[in-house]
């Protein structure tokens, strides 16, 4: 495995590293079902994949990594599964703070964070505070996130600005609108990775991914590791991005 990883690393063009990679981490439930395990076991196994990918991203020089951690639609899942996911989020965040600091990783969050319980927010806020001075990889957790919700919230905020006289309708353009999104200050993703083979965006970063390259793999998220991540980058580097130009 080490030899194969070294071969993959040698194929990566260090001058053409994607600045921002976003990942739809899909397949935890199917991974567990294949092993006759509860769905929660799949989510727990997926944590190790997160750790591997974060380390790989930092290793190759990715500046921003956004992980679709919990969507607004995920609240519709069975109560027991949602509760288990929230407990896992809290436990993992507490456990990984020291490792994030050791690796100079800065943690931020994106989404309607106020929709989480006070106890969950407190743990996340502490992790964000403890890592805010780190200057390496920015790890962005999309939590209670939905692309349509984000756009609606931005429209509401701009409408209030117009009503209050702070924004003139003629000033509204793409740049201004982007400043009212949850991801303000972050560059749009260069590459969107989706695991498990599903061919949809699932309400993720709808505005930001207008010209993002997509990479779909059939690998289920708990099985997605450093090798798979490097292969996605190599595939990205083989493409020509024209942004609507000839």
MARBA-3410 file (N, C-alpha, C, O; in Angstrom, 1 decimal):
246
0.8,-1.2,0.0,0.0,0.0,0.0,0.9,1.3,0.0,0.6,2.2,-0.7 ~ 2.0,1.2,0.8,2.8,2.4,0.8,3.4,2.7,-0.5,3.5,3.9,-0.9 ~ 3.8,1.7,-1.3,4.3,1.9,-2.6,3.3,2.5,-3.5,3.6,3.5,-4.3 ~ 2.0,2.1,-3.4,1.0,2.6,-4.3,0.7,4.1,-3.9,0.6,4.9,-4.8 ~ 0.7,4.4,-2.6,0.5,5.8,-2.2,1.6,6.7,-2.7,1.3,7.8,-3.2
2.8,6.2,-2.6,4.0,7.0,-3.1,3.8,7.2,-4.6,4.2,8.3,-5.1 ~ 3.4,6.2,-5.4,3.2,6.3,-6.8,2.1,7.4,-7.1,2.3,8.2,-8.0 ~ 1.0,7.4,-6.3,0.0,8.4,-6.5,0.5,9.8,-6.2,0.2,10.7,-6.9 ~ 1.2,9.9,-5.1,1.8,11.2,-4.7,2.7,11.8,-5.8,2.7,13.0,-6.1 ~ 3.4,10.9,-6.5,4.4,11.3,-7.5,3.6,11.8,-8.8,4.2,12.5,-9.6
2.4,11.4,-8.9,1.6,11.8,-10.1,0.9,13.2,-9.9,0.3,13.8,-10.8 ~ 0.8,13.6,-8.6,0.1,14.9,-8.3,1.0,16.1,-8.7,2.2,16.2,-8.3 ~ 0.4,17.0,-9.4,1.1,18.2,-9.8,1.0,19.2,-8.7,-0.1,19.8,-8.5 ~ 2.1,19.5,-8.0,2.0,20.4,-6.8,1.6,21.8,-7.2,1.3,22.6,-6.3 ~ 1.7,22.2,-8.5,1.4,23.5,-8.9,-0.1,23.6,-9.4,-0.5,24.7,-9.7
-0.8,22.5,-9.3,-2.2,22.5,-9.7,-3.1,21.8,-8.7,-4.0,21.1,-9.0 ~ -2.8,22.1,-7.4,-3.6,21.5,-6.3,-4.9,22.3,-6.2,-4.9,23.5,-6.1 ~ -6.0,21.6,-6.2,-7.3,22.3,-5.9,-7.3,23.1,-4.6,-6.9,22.5,-3.6 ~ -7.7,24.3,-4.6,-7.7,25.1,-3.3,-8.7,24.6,-2.4,-8.5,24.5,-1.2 ~ -9.9,24.2,-2.9,-11.1,23.9,-2.0,-11.7,22.6,-2.6,-12.1,22.5,-3.7
-11.8,21.6,-1.7,-12.5,20.4,-2.0,-13.7,20.2,-1.1,-13.5,20.4,0.1 ~ -14.8,19.9,-1.7,-16.0,19.6,-0.9,-16.4,18.1,-1.1,-16.2,17.6,-2.2 ~ -16.9,17.5,0.0,-17.2,16.1,-0.1,-18.6,15.8,0.5,-18.9,16.2,1.6 ~ -19.4,15.0,-0.3,-20.6,14.5,0.1,-20.3,13.0,0.6,-20.1,12.1,-0.2 ~ -20.3,12.9,1.9,-19.8,11.6,2.5,-21.0,10.7,2.6,-21.8,10.7,3.6
-21.2,9.9,1.6,-22.4,9.0,1.5,-22.0,7.5,1.5,-20.9,7.1,1.1 ~ -22.9,6.7,2.1,-22.8,5.3,2.1,-22.5,4.6,3.4,-22.3,3.4,3.5 ~ -22.6,5.4,4.5,-22.4,4.8,5.8,-23.5,3.7,6.1,-23.1,2.6,6.6 ~ -24.7,4.0,5.8,-25.8,3.0,6.1,-25.6,1.8,5.2,-25.8,0.7,5.8 ~ -25.3,1.9,4.0,-25.1,0.7,3.1,-23.9,-0.1,3.5,-23.9,-1.3,3.5
-22.9,0.6,4.0,-21.7,-0.1,4.5,-22.0,-1.0,5.7,-21.6,-2.1,5.7 ~ -22.8,-0.4,6.6,-23.3,-1.2,7.8,-24.2,-2.3,7.4,-24.1,-3.4,7.9 ~ -25.1,-2.1,6.5,-26.1,-3.1,6.0,-25.4,-4.3,5.4,-25.7,-5.4,5.7 ~ -24.3,-4.0,4.6,-23.6,-5.1,4.0,-22.9,-6.0,5.0,-22.6,-7.2,4.7 ~ -22.7,-5.5,6.2,-22.1,-6.3,7.3,-23.0,-6.7,8.4,-22.6,-7.2,9.4
-24.3,-6.5,8.1,-25.4,-6.8,9.1,-25.2,-6.1,10.4,-25.4,-6.7,11.5 ~ -24.8,-4.8,10.3,-24.6,-4.0,11.5,-25.6,-2.9,11.5,-26.2,-2.6,10.4 ~ -25.9,-2.3,12.6,-26.8,-1.1,12.7,-26.2,0.1,11.9,-25.0,0.1,11.8 ~ -27.0,0.9,11.4,-26.6,2.1,10.7,-25.6,2.9,11.4,-24.6,3.5,10.9 ~ -25.8,3.0,12.8,-24.8,3.8,13.6,-23.4,3.3,13.5,-22.5,4.1,13.6
-23.2,2.0,13.3,-21.9,1.4,13.1,-21.2,2.0,11.9,-20.0,2.2,11.8 ~ -22.0,2.2,10.8,-21.5,2.8,9.6,-21.0,4.2,9.8,-20.0,4.7,9.3 ~ -21.8,5.0,10.6,-21.4,6.4,10.9,-20.1,6.4,11.7,-19.3,7.2,11.5 ~ -20.0,5.5,12.7,-18.8,5.4,13.5,-17.6,5.1,12.6,-16.5,5.6,12.8 ~ -17.8,4.1,11.7,-16.7,3.8,10.8,-16.3,4.9,9.9,-15.2,5.0,9.5
-17.3,5.7,9.6,-17.0,6.9,8.7,-16.1,7.9,9.3,-15.5,8.7,8.6 ~ -16.0,7.9,10.6,-15.2,8.9,11.3,-13.7,8.7,11.0,-12.9,9.6,10.8 ~ -13.3,7.4,10.8,-11.9,7.1,10.5,-11.6,7.6,9.1,-10.5,8.0,8.8 ~ -12.6,7.5,8.2,-12.4,8.0,6.8,-12.2,9.5,6.9,-11.4,10.1,6.1 ~ -13.0,10.2,7.7,-12.8,11.7,7.9,-11.3,11.9,8.3,-10.7,12.8,7.8
-10.9,11.2,9.3,-9.5,11.4,9.8,-8.5,11.2,8.7,-7.6,12.0,8.5 ~ -8.6,10.2,7.9,-7.7,9.9,6.8,-7.7,11.0,5.8,-6.6,11.4,5.3 ~ -8.9,11.4,5.4,-9.0,12.5,4.4,-8.5,13.8,4.8,-7.8,14.5,4.1 ~ -8.7,14.2,6.1,-8.2,15.4,6.6,-6.7,15.4,6.6,-6.1,16.4,6.2 ~ -6.1,14.3,7.0,-4.7,14.2,7.0,-4.1,14.3,5.6,-3.1,14.9,5.4
-4.8,13.6,4.7,-4.3,13.6,3.3,-4.4,15.0,2.7,-3.5,15.4,1.9 ~ -5.5,15.7,3.0,-5.7,17.0,2.5,-4.6,18.0,2.9,-4.0,18.8,2.2 ~ -4.3,17.9,4.2,-3.2,18.7,4.8,-1.9,18.3,4.2,-1.0,19.2,3.9 ~ -1.7,17.1,3.9,-0.4,16.6,3.4,-0.1,17.1,2.0,1.0,17.5,1.7 ~ -1.1,17.2,1.1,-0.9,17.6,-0.2,-1.0,19.1,-0.4,-0.8,19.6,-1.5
-1.5,19.8,0.6,-1.6,21.3,0.5,-2.9,21.9,0.1,-3.0,23.0,-0.4 ~ -4.0,21.1,0.4,-5.3,21.7,0.2,-5.6,22.8,1.2,-5.2,22.6,2.4 ~ -6.1,23.9,0.8,-6.4,25.0,1.7,-7.7,24.9,2.5,-7.8,25.2,3.6 ~ -8.7,24.4,1.8,-10.1,24.3,2.4,-10.7,22.9,2.1,-10.6,22.5,0.9 ~ -11.3,22.3,3.1,-11.9,21.0,2.9,-13.3,21.2,3.6,-13.4,21.3,4.8
-14.4,21.0,2.8,-15.7,21.1,3.3,-16.4,19.7,3.3,-16.4,19.1,2.3 ~ -16.9,19.3,4.5,-17.5,18.0,4.6,-19.0,18.2,4.9,-19.4,18.8,5.9 ~ -19.8,17.5,4.1,-21.3,17.6,4.3,-21.6,16.6,5.5,-21.8,15.4,5.3 ~ -21.6,17.2,6.7,-21.7,16.4,7.9,-23.1,16.1,8.3,-23.4,14.9,8.7 ~ -24.0,17.0,8.2,-25.4,16.8,8.6,-26.3,17.8,7.9,-26.1,19.0,8.0
-27.2,17.3,7.1,-28.1,18.2,6.3,-29.3,18.6,7.0,-29.7,17.9,8.0 ~ -30.0,19.6,6.5,-31.3,19.9,7.1,-32.3,18.8,6.9,-33.3,18.7,7.7 ~ -32.2,18.0,5.9,-33.0,16.9,5.6,-32.8,15.7,6.6,-33.7,14.9,6.8 ~ -31.6,15.7,7.1,-31.2,14.5,8.0,-32.1,14.5,9.3,-32.2,13.4,9.9 ~ -32.7,15.6,9.6,-33.6,15.6,10.8,-34.8,14.7,10.6,-35.4,14.3,11.6
-35.1,14.3,9.4,-36.2,13.5,9.1,-35.9,12.0,9.3,-36.8,11.2,9.3 ~ -34.7,11.7,9.6,-34.3,10.3,9.9,-34.9,9.9,11.2,-35.3,10.7,12.0 ~ -34.9,8.6,11.5,-35.4,8.1,12.8,-34.7,8.8,14.0,-33.5,9.1,13.9 ~ -35.5,9.1,15.0,-35.0,9.9,16.1,-33.7,9.2,16.7,-32.8,9.9,17.1 ~ -33.7,7.9,16.8,-32.6,7.2,17.4,-31.3,7.4,16.6,-30.2,7.6,17.2
-31.4,7.5,15.3,-30.3,7.7,14.4,-29.8,9.1,14.5,-28.5,9.3,14.6 ~ -30.7,10.1,14.5,-30.3,11.5,14.7,-29.6,11.7,16.0,-28.5,12.4,16.0 ~ -30.1,11.1,17.1,-29.5,11.3,18.4,-28.1,10.7,18.4,-27.2,11.2,19.0 ~ -27.9,9.5,17.8,-26.6,8.8,17.7,-25.6,9.7,16.9,-24.5,9.8,17.3 ~ -26.1,10.3,15.8,-25.2,11.1,15.0,-24.8,12.4,15.8,-23.6,12.8,15.7
-25.7,13.0,16.5,-25.3,14.1,17.3,-24.3,13.8,18.4,-23.4,14.5,18.7 ~ -24.5,12.6,19.1,-23.6,12.1,20.1,-22.2,11.9,19.5,-21.2,12.2,20.1 ~ -22.2,11.3,18.3,-21.0,11.0,17.6,-20.2,12.3,17.2,-19.0,12.3,17.4 ~ -21.0,13.3,16.8,-20.4,14.6,16.4,-19.7,15.2,17.7,-18.5,15.6,17.6 ~ -20.4,15.2,18.8,-19.8,15.7,20.0,-18.6,15.0,20.5,-17.5,15.5,20.8
-18.7,13.6,20.5,-17.6,12.8,21.0,-16.4,13.0,20.1,-15.2,13.1,20.6 ~ -16.6,13.0,18.8,-15.5,13.1,17.8,-14.8,14.4,17.9,-13.6,14.6,17.9 ~ -15.6,15.5,18.0,-15.1,16.8,18.1,-14.2,17.0,19.3,-13.1,17.5,19.2 ~ -14.7,16.5,20.5,-13.9,16.6,21.7,-12.6,15.8,21.6,-11.5,16.3,22.0 ~ -12.7,14.6,21.0,-11.5,13.8,20.9,-10.4,14.3,19.9,-9.2,14.1,20.1
-10.9,15.0,18.8,-10.0,15.4,17.8,-9.3,16.8,17.9,-8.5,17.2,17.1 ~ -9.8,17.6,18.9,-9.3,18.9,19.1,-7.7,19.0,19.1,-7.1,19.7,18.4 ~ -7.2,18.1,20.0,-5.7,18.1,20.1,-5.0,17.7,18.8,-4.0,18.3,18.5 ~ -5.6,16.8,18.1,-5.0,16.3,16.8,-5.1,17.4,15.8,-4.1,17.6,15.0 ~ -6.2,18.2,15.8,-6.3,19.3,14.8,-5.3,20.3,15.1,-4.6,20.8,14.2
-5.1,20.6,16.4,-4.1,21.6,16.7,-2.7,21.1,16.4,-1.8,21.9,15.9 ~ -2.4,19.9,16.6,-1.1,19.3,16.3,-0.8,19.4,14.8,0.4,19.7,14.5 ~ -1.8,19.3,14.0,-1.6,19.3,12.5,-1.9,20.7,11.9,-2.0,20.8,10.7 ~ -2.1,21.7,12.8,-2.3,23.1,12.4,-3.6,23.3,11.5,-3.6,24.1,10.6 ~ -4.6,22.5,11.9,-5.9,22.5,11.2,-6.8,23.5,11.9,-7.0,23.4,13.1
-7.5,24.4,11.1,-8.4,25.3,11.6,-9.8,24.8,11.4,-10.2,24.5,10.2 ~ -10.6,24.7,12.4,-12.0,24.2,12.3,-13.0,25.3,12.2,-13.0,26.2,13.0 ~ -13.9,25.2,11.2,-15.0,26.2,11.1,-16.3,25.4,10.8,-16.2,24.2,10.5 ~ -17.4,26.1,11.0,-18.7,25.4,10.7,-19.5,26.2,9.7,-19.4,27.5,9.6 ~ -20.4,25.6,9.0,-21.3,26.2,8.0,-22.7,25.7,8.1,-22.9,24.4,8.2
-23.7,26.5,8.2,-25.1,26.1,8.2,-25.8,26.8,9.3,-25.3,27.7,9.9 ~ -27.0,26.3,9.6,-27.8,26.9,10.7,-27.4,26.2,12.0,-28.1,25.4,12.6 ~ -26.3,26.6,12.5,-25.7,26.0,13.7,-26.6,26.3,14.9,-26.6,25.5,15.8 ~ -27.4,27.4,14.9,-28.3,27.6,16.0,-29.4,26.6,16.1,-30.0,26.5,17.2 ~ -29.5,25.8,15.1,-30.5,24.7,15.2,-30.1,23.5,16.0,-30.9,22.6,16.2
-28.8,23.4,16.3,-28.3,22.4,17.2,-28.6,22.7,18.6,-28.8,23.9,19.0 ~ -28.5,21.7,19.5,-28.7,22.0,20.9,-27.6,22.8,21.5,-26.5,22.8,20.9 ~ -27.9,23.4,22.6,-26.9,24.3,23.3,-25.6,23.5,23.6,-24.5,23.9,23.4 ~ -25.8,22.2,24.1,-24.7,21.4,24.5,-23.8,21.1,23.3,-22.6,21.1,23.4 ~ -24.4,20.8,22.1,-23.6,20.5,20.9,-22.9,21.7,20.4,-21.7,21.7,20.0
-23.6,22.9,20.4,-23.0,24.1,20.0,-21.8,24.5,20.8,-20.8,25.0,20.4 ~ -21.9,24.2,22.1,-20.9,24.6,23.1,-19.6,23.8,22.7,-18.5,24.4,22.8 ~ -19.7,22.6,22.4,-18.5,21.7,22.1,-17.9,22.2,20.8,-16.7,22.4,20.7 ~ -18.8,22.5,19.8,-18.3,23.0,18.5,-17.6,24.4,18.7,-16.5,24.6,18.1 ~ -18.2,25.2,19.4,-17.7,26.6,19.6,-16.3,26.5,20.3,-15.4,27.3,19.9
-16.2,25.6,21.2,-14.9,25.5,21.9,-13.8,25.0,20.9,-12.7,25.5,20.9 ~ -14.2,24.0,20.0,-13.2,23.5,19.1,-12.8,24.6,18.1,-11.6,24.7,17.7 ~ -13.8,25.4,17.6,-13.5,26.5,16.7,-12.6,27.5,17.3,-11.7,28.0,16.7 ~ -12.9,27.8,18.6,-12.1,28.8,19.3,-10.7,28.3,19.5,-9.7,29.1,19.4 ~ -10.5,27.1,19.9,-9.2,26.5,20.2,-8.3,26.4,18.9,-7.1,26.4,19.0
-8.9,26.3,17.7,-8.2,26.1,16.5,-8.1,27.4,15.6,-7.5,27.3,14.5 ~ -8.7,28.5,16.1,-8.9,29.6,15.2,-7.5,30.3,14.8,-7.5,30.9,13.7 ~ -6.5,30.1,15.5,-5.2,30.7,15.2,-4.4,29.8,14.3,-3.3,30.2,13.8 ~ -4.8,28.6,14.0,-4.1,27.6,13.1,-4.1,28.2,11.7,-5.0,28.8,11.3 ~ -3.0,27.9,11.0,-2.8,28.6,9.7,-2.7,27.5,8.5,-2.4,27.9,7.4
-3.0,26.3,8.9,-2.9,25.2,7.8,-4.3,25.0,7.2,-5.0,26.0,6.9 ~ -4.6,23.8,6.9,-5.9,23.4,6.3,-7.1,24.0,7.1,-7.1,23.9,8.3 ~ -8.1,24.6,6.4,-9.3,25.0,7.0,-10.3,23.9,6.8,-10.7,23.6,5.7 ~ -10.8,23.2,7.9,-11.7,22.2,7.8,-13.1,22.7,8.2,-13.4,23.2,9.3 ~ -14.0,22.7,7.2,-15.3,23.3,7.3,-16.4,22.2,7.4,-16.6,21.4,6.4
-17.0,22.1,8.5,-18.1,21.1,8.7,-19.4,21.8,8.4,-19.9,22.7,9.0 ~ -20.1,21.2,7.3,-21.4,21.7,7.0,-22.5,21.0,7.8,-22.7,19.8,7.7 ~ -23.0,21.7,8.8,-23.9,21.1,9.8,-25.3,21.8,9.8,-25.4,23.0,9.7 ~ -26.3,21.0,9.8,-27.7,21.5,9.7,-27.7,22.5,8.5,-28.2,23.6,8.5 ~ -27.1,21.9,7.4,-26.9,22.7,6.2,-27.8,22.3,5.1,-28.1,21.1,4.9
-28.3,23.2,4.3,-29.0,22.9,3.1,-28.8,24.1,2.1,-28.8,25.2,2.5 ~ -28.6,23.7,0.8,-28.3,24.7,-0.2,-29.4,25.7,-0.4,-29.2,26.9,-0.5 ~ -30.7,25.2,-0.5,-31.8,26.0,-0.7,-32.0,26.9,0.6,-32.4,28.1,0.4 ~ -31.9,26.3,1.7,-32.0,27.1,3.0,-31.0,28.2,3.0,-31.4,29.4,3.4 ~ -29.8,28.0,2.6,-28.8,29.0,2.6,-29.1,30.1,1.7,-29.0,31.3,2.0
-29.7,29.8,0.5,-30.0,30.8,-0.5,-31.2,31.7,0.0,-31.2,32.9,-0.1 ~ -32.2,31.0,0.6,-33.3,31.7,1.2,-32.9,32.7,2.3,-33.3,33.8,2.4 ~ -32.0,32.2,3.2,-31.5,33.0,4.3,-30.8,34.2,3.7,-30.9,35.3,4.3 ~ -30.0,34.0,2.6,-29.3,35.1,2.0,-30.3,36.2,1.4,-30.1,37.4,1.6 ~ -31.3,35.7,0.8,-32.3,36.6,0.2,-33.0,37.4,1.3,-33.2,38.6,1.1
-33.3,36.7,2.4,-34.0,37.4,3.5,-33.1,38.5,4.0,-33.5,39.6,4.3 ~ -31.8,38.2,4.2,-30.8,39.2,4.7,-30.7,40.4,3.8,-30.6,41.5,4.3 ~ -30.6,40.1,2.5,-30.5,41.2,1.5,-31.7,42.0,1.5,-31.7,43.3,1.4 ~ -32.9,41.4,1.6,-34.2,42.1,1.6,-34.2,43.0,2.8,-34.7,44.2,2.6 ~ -33.8,42.6,3.9,-33.8,43.4,5.1,-32.8,44.6,4.9,-33.1,45.7,5.3
-31.7,44.4,4.2,-30.7,45.4,3.9,-31.3,46.5,3.0,-31.1,47.7,3.2 ~ -32.1,46.0,2.0,-32.8,47.0,1.1,-33.8,47.8,1.8,-33.9,49.0,1.7 ~ -34.6,47.0,2.7,-35.7,47.7,3.4,-35.1,48.8,4.4,-35.7,49.8,4.6 ~ -33.9,48.4,4.9,-33.3,49.4,5.9,-32.5,50.5,5.2,-31.9,51.3,5.9 ~ -32.4,50.4,3.9,-31.7,51.4,3.2,-30.2,51.2,3.1,-29.4,52.1,2.7
-29.7,50.0,3.6,-28.3,49.8,3.6,-27.8,49.2,2.2,-26.6,49.3,1.9 ~ -28.7,48.7,1.4,-28.4,48.1,0.1,-29.3,48.7,-0.9,-30.5,48.7,-0.7 ~ -28.7,49.1,-2.0,-29.5,49.6,-3.1,-29.8,48.4,-4.1,-28.8,47.7,-4.4 ~ -31.0,48.2,-4.6,-31.2,47.1,-5.4,-30.3,47.0,-6.6,-29.9,45.9,-7.1 ~ -29.8,48.1,-7.1,-28.9,48.1,-8.2,-27.5,47.6,-7.9,-26.7,47.3,-8.8
-27.2,47.5,-6.6,-25.9,47.0,-6.1,-25.9,45.5,-6.0,-24.8,44.9,-5.9 ~ -27.0,44.8,-6.1,-27.1,43.4,-6.0,-26.5,42.7,-7.2,-27.1,42.8,-8.3 ~ -25.4,42.0,-7.0,-24.8,41.2,-8.0,-24.3,39.9,-7.4,-24.6,39.6,-6.2 ~ -23.6,39.1,-8.1,-23.1,37.8,-7.6,-22.2,38.0,-6.4,-22.2,37.2,-5.5 ~ -21.3,39.0,-6.5,-20.3,39.2,-5.4,-21.0,39.5,-4.1,-20.7,39.0,-3.1
-22.0,40.5,-4.2,-22.7,40.9,-3.0,-23.5,39.7,-2.5,-23.5,39.4,-1.3 ~ -24.2,39.0,-3.4,-25.0,37.8,-2.9,-24.1,36.8,-2.2,-24.5,36.3,-1.2 ~ -23.0,36.5,-2.7,-22.0,35.5,-2.1,-21.7,35.9,-0.7,-21.4,35.1,0.1 ~ -21.6,37.2,-0.5,-21.2,37.7,0.9,-22.3,37.5,1.9,-22.0,37.6,3.1 ~ -23.5,37.1,1.5,-24.6,36.8,2.4,-24.8,35.3,2.6,-25.8,34.9,3.2
-24.0,34.5,1.9,-24.1,33.1,2.1,-23.4,32.6,3.4,-22.5,33.4,3.9 ~ -23.7,31.4,3.8,-23.0,30.9,5.0,-21.5,30.8,4.8,-20.7,30.9,5.7 ~ -21.1,30.6,3.5,-19.7,30.4,3.2,-18.9,31.6,2.8,-17.9,31.6,2.2 ~ -19.4,32.8,3.2,-18.7,34.0,2.9,-17.3,34.0,3.4,-17.1,33.6,4.5 ~ -16.4,34.4,2.5,-15.0,34.3,2.9,-14.3,33.1,2.4,-13.0,33.0,2.4
-15.0,32.1,2.0,-14.4,30.9,1.4,-14.5,30.9,-0.1,-15.5,31.3,-0.7 ~ -13.5,30.4,-0.8,-13.6,30.3,-2.2,-14.5,29.2,-2.6,-14.7,28.2,-1.8 ~ -15.1,29.3,-3.8,-16.0,28.2,-4.3,-15.1,26.9,-4.4,-14.0,27.0,-4.7 ~ -15.8,25.7,-4.2,-15.0,24.5,-4.4,-14.5,24.3,-5.8,-15.2,24.6,-6.8 ~ -13.3,23.8,-5.9,-12.8,23.4,-7.2,-13.2,22.0,-7.6,-13.5,21.7,-8.7
-13.4,21.2,-6.6,-13.7,19.8,-6.8,-14.8,19.4,-5.7,-14.6,19.6,-4.5 ~ -15.8,18.7,-6.2,-16.8,18.1,-5.4,-16.8,16.6,-5.5,-16.9,16.0,-6.6 ~ -16.5,15.9,-4.4,-16.4,14.4,-4.4,-17.7,13.9,-3.8,-18.1,14.3,-2.7 ~ -18.2,12.9,-4.4,-19.4,12.1,-3.8,-19.1,10.7,-3.8,-18.7,10.1,-4.8 ~ -19.2,10.1,-2.6,-18.9,8.6,-2.5,-20.2,7.9,-2.7,-21.3,8.5,-2.6
-20.1,6.6,-2.8,-21.2,5.6,-2.9,-21.9,5.5,-4.3,-22.8,4.7,-4.4 ~ -21.5,6.3,-5.2,-21.9,6.2,-6.6,-23.2,6.9,-6.9,-23.7,6.9,-8.1 ~ -23.8,7.6,-6.0,-25.1,8.3,-6.2,-24.7,9.6,-7.1,-23.7,10.2,-6.9 ~ -25.6,9.8,-8.1,-25.4,10.9,-9.1,-26.3,12.1,-8.8,-27.0,12.5,-9.7 ~ -26.1,12.7,-7.6,-26.9,13.9,-7.3,-26.1,14.7,-6.4,-25.2,14.3,-5.7
-26.5,16.0,-6.3,-25.8,17.0,-5.4,-26.4,17.0,-4.0,-25.8,17.4,-3.1 ~ -27.7,16.6,-3.9,-28.3,16.5,-2.6,-28.4,17.8,-1.8,-28.1,17.8,-0.6 ~ -28.7,18.9,-2.5,-28.9,20.2,-1.8,-27.7,20.7,-1.2,-27.7,21.3,-0.1 ~ -26.5,20.4,-1.8,-25.2,20.8,-1.2,-24.5,21.9,-2.0,-24.3,21.7,-3.2 ~ -24.3,23.0,-1.4,-23.5,24.1,-2.0,-24.0,24.4,-3.4,-23.3,24.5,-4.4
-25.3,24.6,-3.5,-26.0,24.8,-4.8,-25.4,26.0,-5.6,-25.1,26.0,-6.8 ~ -25.2,27.1,-4.9,-24.7,28.3,-5.5,-23.2,28.2,-5.8,-22.7,28.6,-6.8 ~ -22.5,27.6,-4.8,-21.0,27.6,-4.9,-20.4,26.6,-5.9,-19.3,26.8,-6.3 ~ -21.2,25.7,-6.3,-20.7,24.6,-7.2,-21.0,24.8,-8.7,-21.0,23.8,-9.4 ~ -21.4,26.0,-9.0,-21.8,26.3,-10.4,-20.8,25.8,-11.4,-21.1,25.2,-12.5
-19.5,26.0,-11.1,-18.4,25.5,-12.1,-17.4,24.6,-11.4,-16.3,24.5,-11.8 ~ -17.9,23.9,-10.4,-17.1,22.9,-9.7,-17.0,21.6,-10.5,-18.0,21.1,-11.0 ~ -15.8,21.0,-10.5,-15.6,19.7,-11.1,-16.2,18.6,-10.2,-16.0,18.7,-9.0 ~ -16.9,17.6,-10.7,-17.5,16.6,-9.9,-16.7,15.3,-10.1,-16.3,14.9,-11.2 ~ -16.5,14.6,-9.0,-15.9,13.3,-9.0,-16.8,12.3,-8.2,-16.9,12.4,-7.0
-17.3,11.3,-8.9,-18.2,10.3,-8.3,-17.5,9.0,-8.2,-16.9,8.5,-9.2 ~ -17.5,8.4,-7.0,-16.9,7.1,-6.8,-17.9,6.2,-6.2,-18.7,6.6,-5.4 ~ -17.8,4.9,-6.5,-18.7,3.9,-6.0,-18.3,3.5,-4.6,-19.0,2.8,-3.9 ~ -17.1,3.9,-4.2,-16.6,3.5,-2.8,-17.5,4.1,-1.8,-17.8,5.3,-1.8 ~ -17.9,3.3,-0.8,-18.7,3.8,0.3,-17.9,4.6,1.3,-16.7,4.3,1.4
-18.4,5.6,1.9,-17.6,6.5,2.7,-16.7,5.8,3.7,-15.5,6.2,3.7 ~ -17.1,4.9,4.5,-16.2,4.3,5.5,-15.0,3.6,4.8,-14.0,3.4,5.5 ~ -15.1,3.3,3.6,-14.0,2.6,2.9,-13.1,3.6,2.1,-12.1,3.3,1.5 ~ -13.5,4.9,2.1,-12.8,5.9,1.3,-11.6,6.4,2.2,-11.8,6.9,3.3 ~ -10.4,6.2,1.6,-9.2,6.6,2.4,-8.3,7.5,1.6,-8.7,8.1,0.6
-7.1,7.5,2.1,-6.1,8.4,1.5,-5.9,8.1,0.0,-5.8,9.0,-0.8 ~ -5.8,6.8,-0.4,-5.6,6.4,-1.8,-6.7,7.0,-2.6,-6.5,7.6,-3.7 ~ -8.0,6.8,-2.2,-9.1,7.3,-3.0,-9.1,8.8,-3.1,-9.5,9.4,-4.2 ~ -8.7,9.5,-2.1,-8.7,11.0,-2.1,-7.6,11.4,-3.1,-7.9,12.4,-3.8 ~ -6.5,10.8,-3.1,-5.4,11.2,-4.0,-5.8,10.9,-5.4,-5.5,11.7,-6.3
-6.5,9.8,-5.7,-7.0,9.5,-7.0,-8.0,10.5,-7.5,-8.0,10.9,-8.7 ~ -8.8,11.1,-6.6,-9.7,12.1,-7.0,-9.0,13.4,-7.4,-9.4,14.0,-8.4 ~ -7.9,13.7,-6.7,-7.2,14.9,-7.1,-6.5,14.7,-8.4,-6.4,15.6,-9.3 ~ -5.9,13.5,-8.7,-5.3,13.2,-9.9,-6.3,13.3,-11.1,-5.9,13.8,-12.1 ~ -7.5,12.8,-10.9,-8.5,12.9,-11.9,-8.8,14.4,-12.2,-9.0,14.8,-13.3
-9.0,15.2,-11.1,-9.2,16.6,-11.2,-8.2,17.3,-12.1,-8.5,18.1,-12.9 ~ -6.9,16.9,-11.8,-5.8,17.6,-12.5,-5.7,17.2,-14.0,-5.0,17.9,-14.8 ~ -6.4,16.2,-14.4,-6.4,15.7,-15.8,-7.4,16.5,-16.6,-7.5,16.4,-17.9 ~ -8.3,17.3,-16.0,-9.4,18.0,-16.7,-9.0,19.4,-17.0,-8.1,20.0,-16.4 ~ -9.6,19.9,-18.0,-9.5,21.3,-18.4,-10.7,22.1,-18.0,-11.8,21.8,-18.4
-10.5,23.1,-17.2,-11.6,23.9,-16.7,-11.8,25.1,-17.5,-10.8,25.9,-17.6 ~ -12.9,25.3,-18.2,-13.1,26.4,-19.1,-14.0,27.5,-18.6,-14.0,28.6,-19.1 ~ -14.8,27.2,-17.6,-15.7,28.2,-17.0,-16.6,28.9,-18.0,-16.8,30.1,-18.0 ~ -17.1,28.1,-18.9,-18.0,28.6,-20.0,-17.3,29.1,-21.2,-18.0,29.4,-22.2 ~ -16.0,29.2,-21.2,-15.2,29.7,-22.3,-15.0,28.6,-23.3,-15.2,27.4,-23.0
-14.5,28.9,-24.5,-14.1,27.9,-25.4,-12.8,27.2,-25.1,-12.4,26.3,-25.8
END
